[in-house]
Amino acid sequence: MASMASPSTSSELAVVGAIFNFSGKKPDYLGVQKGQPALALCPATKNCISTSESVSDLTHYTPPWNYNSGRKKPVSREVAMEELLEVIKSSKPDKFTPRIVEKKDDYVRVEYQSPILGFVDDVEFWFPPGMDSTVEYRSASRLGNFDFDYNRKRIKALRQELEKKGWASQDSF
């Protein structure tokens, strides 16, 4: 009697993910906050990083980017936004699929979906008003308490691609 091959583990996990909907609900607090404009702070969980956090919060803080720091000839905010969108669309640093779900002149929100189980991370980029070429960002998992540093690694990989275009972190991480 011939034995039948069992389905692959990843296929089984994909079915479980579809049944239980691991994408989570989009948080209500995404976007630039009113009052003192900034991106939202991270929850107490270890699956979020943000430029809005205190520098002393080593779990959540990550430094902003500057899109003109490494250039001989500065570029406009519009050009920098196009560079950011190009890098988002062309890279999958963690094999998560990026989907740009909101874009304004100074703000972009991307949903990154995991290839297995369909977990979703919300990643935001904000170009604050002013002339200092700064880009603030926040990357957070919708579900769970720990993300194996996926958000930090993703942001670092995006930054490294942007560095090829003249961007730089305002500090190292």
Helices and strands as residue ranges (DSSP letters): H 9-20, E 48-50, E 65-66, H 77-90, E 97-103, E 107-113, E 120-126, E 134-141, H 150-163, E 168-169
